[in-house]
Amino acid sequence: MPSRTTRSITLTGPDAASFANAQFSSDVLALPRGRWQWSGWLDPKGRVRALLQIARPDDERFVVIPRGGDGEAIANDLRRFVFRSKVKIVVSDVLHTSDGDALDDTHVCEDESGAIRFGEGHASLRFGDAKVDNAKVESSNDAWIARHITNGYAWLPDGAIDALLPPALSMERLGAVSFNKGCFPGQEIAARLHYLGGHKKHLHTVTSDGTLAEGHSLRVDGNTVGIVLMCHASAPKPISLVVLDDAAVQADTLEIEGMRLHIVSTFDA
């Protein structure tokens, strides 16, 4: 059984595109039909409420996949901002996340079972209904987790929700934040960090001599210096995606709470 589940949030209607563009941090209006993009939903202080993958299977239909968090709660909060917009918001049943077959990068494909695949070139990420999909072999394939850790594609544990700013999740590198499309929640803070800098947390891929717990705060001398977002206990050493304060990263190998962390890569903001 896959170790990641989520619920998709589907936006439909003639105002779906404009509504999504006003709420989410990416340029949703620029998303072509049949493609997907990275995005986020920020609070007014610029903190990431949800890290998202958004697909546009049809002109007036958007499928939003939260990477962590409560999809139902996110949808309920979004409904508060609908006002007179002609958009309908529907939440799916629980979806299992798994590897899918190869699909061109940023392309989207839906199958007869209702599962949706987000293309990554040599592979794809597949989201399928557990009640329909639980007998399929690929639904138990979690190889994507190591791939996403290596590529710096975060999945947020509860402890990281509403706690991190976009640069800490390397969202600009992913194209998940646009500063040319007009206003969205948290834009002022995100733009200030983009143009003036000053953010002191970065995303890193690390190996460790023990398995890190997702959502666990990383401490040095009793001080919190980061958080574990994802971990894959692969041989020969577990590999993890973490956010660390820049001041704590003085060398490629860190001693944190009696465990050695070796930094494999550091991602730009």
C-alpha positions in Angstrom: 0.0 0.0 0.0 1.4 3.4 -0.9 2.7 5.5 1.9 1.2 8.8 0.6 -2.5 9.6 0.2 -4.2 12.8 -0.7 -7.5 14.1 -2.0 -7.8 16.0 -5.3 -9.7 19.3 -5.4 -11.5 19.9 -8.7 -12.5 23.4 -9.9 -15.0 23.6 -12.7 -17.0 26.4 -14.4 -16.4 29.4 -16.6 -14.6 31.3 -13.8 -12.5 28.3 -12.7 -9.3 29.6 -14.3 -9.6 33.2 -13.0 -10.5 32.0 -9.5 -7.5 29.6 -9.4 -5.2 32.3 -10.7 -6.3 34.8 -8.0 -5.8 32.3 -5.2 -2.8 30.3 -6.2 0.8 31.5 -6.5 1.5 30.2 -10.1 0.3 31.6 -13.4 -2.7 29.4 -13.8 -4.0 31.4 -16.8 -0.9 30.4 -18.7 -1.4 26.7 -18.1 -2.4 25.0 -21.4 -5.1 22.3 -21.6 -3.6 18.8 -21.1 -0.7 20.1 -19.0 0.2 20.6 -15.3 2.3 23.0 -13.2 3.6 23.4 -9.7 1.8 25.9 -7.5 1.0 26.9 -3.9 -1.6 28.5 -1.8 -0.1 31.0 0.6 -1.5 32.8 3.7 -1.4 36.6 3.9 2.0 36.4 5.6 3.4 34.5 2.7 3.6 31.1 4.5 2.8 28.0 2.5 -0.6 26.7 3.4 -0.4 24.1 0.6 2.1 22.9 -2.0 0.2 22.0 -5.1 0.3 20.3 -8.5 -2.4 21.7 -10.7 -3.6 20.0 -13.9 -5.8 21.4 -16.6 -7.5 18.4 -18.3 -10.1 20.7 -19.9 -10.5 24.4 -20.5 -12.9 24.8 -17.6 -11.7 22.0 -15.3 -8.6 22.1 -13.0 -7.5 19.2 -10.8 -5.5 20.4 -7.8 -3.4 17.9 -5.9 -2.2 19.0 -2.4 1.1 17.5 -1.5 0.3 17.1 2.2 -2.3 18.6 4.4 -6.1 18.0 4.5 -7.7 18.4 1.0 -11.1 18.7 2.5 -10.0 21.6 4.8 -8.2 23.3 1.9 -11.3 23.1 -0.3 -13.6 24.5 2.5 -11.2 27.4 3.0 -11.2 28.0 -0.8 -15.0 28.1 -0.9 -14.9 31.1 1.4 -13.4 33.1 -1.4 -15.8 32.1 -4.2 -18.3 35.0 -3.7 -20.0 35.5 -7.1 -17.5 33.5 -9.2 -19.0 30.8 -11.4 -16.9 28.0 -10.0 -17.7 24.7 -8.4 -15.3 23.0 -5.9 -15.4 19.3 -5.4 -13.2 17.1 -3.3 -12.4 13.5 -4.2 -12.3 10.4 -2.1 -8.9 9.4 -0.8 -6.3 8.9 -3.5 -3.3 6.7 -3.4 0.0 8.1 -4.8 2.2 5.8 -6.9 4.6 5.6 -9.8 3.0 5.6 -13.3 4.3 4.8 -16.7 6.5 7.3 -18.6 4.7 10.4 -19.7 6.1 13.6 -21.3 7.1 16.2 -18.7 4.2 18.5 -17.6 1.7 16.5 -19.6 -1.5 15.1 -18.0 -3.3 11.8 -18.7 -6.5 10.4 -17.2 -7.5 6.7 -17.5 -10.8 4.8 -17.6 -10.6 4.2 -13.8 -10.5 8.0 -13.1 -6.9 8.0 -12.1 -4.8 11.0 -13.2 -1.1 10.9 -14.1 1.3 13.9 -14.0 4.1 13.4 -16.5 7.7 13.7 -15.4 9.3 12.5 -18.7 10.8 9.1 -17.9 8.0 8.4 -15.3 4.8 9.9 -14.0 3.1 10.4 -10.7 -0.3 8.6 -10.5 -3.2 9.4 -8.2 -5.9 6.8 -8.1 -9.0 6.1 -6.0 -8.1 3.5 -3.4 -11.4 1.7 -3.6 -11.0 1.3 -7.4 -7.2 1.0 -7.5 -6.1 -1.1 -4.5 -5.6 -4.3 -6.5 -3.2 -2.7 -9.1 0.5 -3.5 -8.7 1.6 0.0 -9.5 -0.4 1.3 -6.6 2.2 -0.2 -4.2 5.2 1.3 -6.0 6.8 4.0 -3.9 9.9 4.4 -6.0 8.7 8.0 -6.8 9.5 9.1 -3.2 13.3 8.7 -3.7 13.0 10.4 -7.1 11.2 13.4 -5.7 13.6 13.7 -2.7 16.5 13.7 -5.2 14.8 16.3 -7.4 13.7 18.5 -4.4 9.9 18.0 -4.9 8.6 18.4 -1.4 5.6 16.6 0.2 4.7 18.5 3.4 4.2 16.8 6.8 1.8 18.5 9.1 4.6 20.2 11.0 5.7 22.1 7.9 2.2 23.4 6.9 1.8 27.2 7.5 5.4 27.3 8.7 7.6 27.8 5.7 8.0 30.6 3.1 8.3 29.8 -0.6 12.1 30.1 -0.8 12.5 27.3 1.8 10.6 24.9 -0.5 12.5 26.1 -3.7 9.2 27.1 -5.2 10.6 29.7 -7.6 12.9 27.0 -9.1 9.8 24.9 -9.7 7.9 27.8 -11.3 5.3 27.6 -8.5 5.4 31.4 -7.9 4.8 34.1 -10.5 5.3 37.8 -10.0 4.0 38.9 -13.3 0.3 37.8 -13.1 -1.3 40.1 -10.6 -2.2 39.7 -6.9 -2.6 36.5 -4.9 -2.5 35.9 -1.2 0.9 36.4 0.3 2.3 38.0 -2.8 3.7 41.1 -1.0 5.9 38.9 1.2 6.9 36.5 -1.5 7.9 39.4 -3.8 9.9 41.1 -1.1 11.9 37.9 -0.6 12.3 37.5 -4.4 13.6 41.1 -5.0 15.3 41.9 -1.8 16.4 38.5 -0.6 17.2 37.9 3.1 15.6 34.5 3.5 17.9 32.2 5.5 16.4 28.7 5.0 17.1 26.3 2.1 15.9 22.9 0.9 18.5 20.1 0.9 18.7 16.5 0.0 20.7 14.6 2.7 21.8 11.1 3.6 22.0 10.0 7.2 23.3 7.1 9.2 19.8 6.5 10.6 16.2 7.0 9.4 14.8 10.5 10.0 11.2 10.9 11.0 9.1 13.0 8.7 7.9 16.2 10.4 10.6 15.9 13.0 12.4 19.1 14.1 16.2 19.0 13.7 18.0 20.5 16.6 21.6 21.4 17.4 22.5 22.2 21.0 18.8 22.4 21.8 18.0 24.9 19.1 15.7 24.1 16.2 17.7 24.4 12.9 15.3 22.6 10.4 12.6 20.1 9.7 12.4 16.8 7.9 9.9 16.9 5.0 10.4 13.4 3.4 12.4 10.3 4.1 13.1 7.2 2.1 14.9 4.4 3.9 16.8 3.1 0.9 20.1 1.2 0.9 22.8 1.8 1.7 21.8 5.0 3.6 18.4 6.6 4.1 17.9 9.7 1.9 15.7 12.6 3.1 14.5 16.0 2.0 15.0 18.6 4.7 14.8 22.4 5.3 17.8 23.8 7.2 18.7 27.2 8.5 21.7 28.5 6.5 23.6 29.3 9.7 23.5 25.6 10.6 25.1 24.5 7.3 28.8 25.1 7.8 30.0 21.9 6.2 28.8 19.1 4.0 28.4 16.8 7.0 26.4 17.9 10.1 26.1 16.4 13.5 22.5 16.7 14.6 21.2 15.1 17.7 23.8 12.4 17.6 23.2 11.6 13.9 25.4 12.4 11.0 23.7 14.1 8.0 25.6 14.4 4.7 24.3 17.1 2.4 24.0 15.7 -1.1 22.5 18.7 -2.8 21.2 22.2 -2.0 18.3 23.7 -4.0 18.0 27.3 -5.1 15.1 29.4 -3.7 
